[in-house]
Amino acid sequence: MFEQRDIVHTYTRAQAIADGVLVDVSEMAREAGFKIPVALTSAAWGDCVEWSEADTKKTGMPQDEAGRLWDVLWMAGLAARQKRNSNGSRVQFELRRVERGHRRATRVTLVMAIGPGDEAEPVITIMEPGED
């Protein structure tokens, strides 16, 4: 249907990771039970994972990025197992996280989508609703 000459522009997953548009979390995702590569969008990372020492000092909430990332991956894994036999390629899931600059945990909804990577291999992207 289309030929290489018909393609105006491509932007690969590898380029998105190199540019910081996606954050590759595959290493910790494997520890959490995922068998394929996983990345978070920079927006999902910033909202649910990013945390600095300054955030801890400002809020008095001792957290770290590794623990916050584990929470995201754990809840994503639970959602994936619950939807294991469905035909969809996307699942929404919720988790509670402390927003940067705040002291109380609030609910946030994320979306996990499985699709083809740069070489048509299965990959997972975790994002905020409406990001795709």
N, C-alpha and C positions, 0 to 999 in steps of 0.2 A: 504494500500500500504506500508506505513512505520509503524514500531512499535517503541515504546519508546526506546528500546534497540538499534535501528538503528541510533538514533540521537547522533552525535559525540559531538556537542557543541551548546548551545543556549545562546543568549545574549538578555535579555529582555529590553523593553523600560524603565521599572523602574530602571534597572541596568544602562542604558545609562544616565538617569537623575541623578542618584546617583553619577556616575563617572564624570559628567560634559560634557559628549559627546553631550547630549541634554540639553537645558535649558527650563524648564516648564514655560510657560507664560500664562497658562490657566486662571488665575484670571483676568488679564487685557484683555485677549481675550474675556472673557464673557462680560466685559464692552463694548467691541467693537462689540458685537453681535454674537460671535461664540457660538454655543450650545454644542460643543464637545471639549475635551482637545486639546490644541495646544502646540507644543514645537518647538523651533528653534535649529538647529544644532549649535554647538559651533563656527563653521566658520561663519555662517550667523550672529550670535550674535556679534562676534568680528568685523565683517565688517560693520554691519548696526546699531547696538545698543550700543555697549560698548563705554563709554565716561567718562572721569574722570575730576576732577577739574584741574588736570595738563594739560589735553587736552585743556580745556577752556583757561587757562593761556597762553599756547604755541601758540594757534591759534588766540586768541581773539574772538572766536566764542562761545557765551554762549549757550550751549546745555546741555541736561541731558538725561540719559538713559530712563527715563519714556517717555519723549517726542519722542525720537527716536524709542522706541518700539511701541508707539502708531501709528507713521507713517507707520511702517512695517505692523502692524495689520490692519490699515485702508485700505491700498492699497491691502492687501491680501483679505480683505472682499469685496472690490469693484470687484476684479478679480473673486472671487467666485460667486458673484451675476450675473456678466456678463456671466459666464459659467454655470449657474444654470441648464439649460436643456441639457447640453452635457452629453455624456456617459463616458467621461474620468475621471480618478481619479487624474489627475495632471493638474495644470495650471501654466503658467509662468506669472509673473507680474513684472513691473518696478517701481522703486521709485528713487527719488533723495535724496542723503544723502551726508553729508560732511565726507570725509574720515578722520580718525584720523591723525593728523599732517598736515592737509591741511586747507585751508580757503574757498575753492569753492565747491559747491555741484556738484556732478556728478551722472550720471545715473548708476544704478546697476540692474541687473536682478536676481530675486529669483524664486524659484519653490515651490509651495505649493502642497503637496500630501496628499490624504486621504487614509488611509488603516487600517488594523486591529491592535489593541493594544494587550497587553499581554493576555487579556481574549477575544480576537476577537471582541472587541468593536471598533467602529469607532474613529479614532484619526487623527489629522492633524500634519504634520511635514513641517516646512518651512526651506528650505535649499538653498545653492548655486547650480547652474546648475552643473551636473556631480557628485554631492556628493553621490548619491545613487549608 
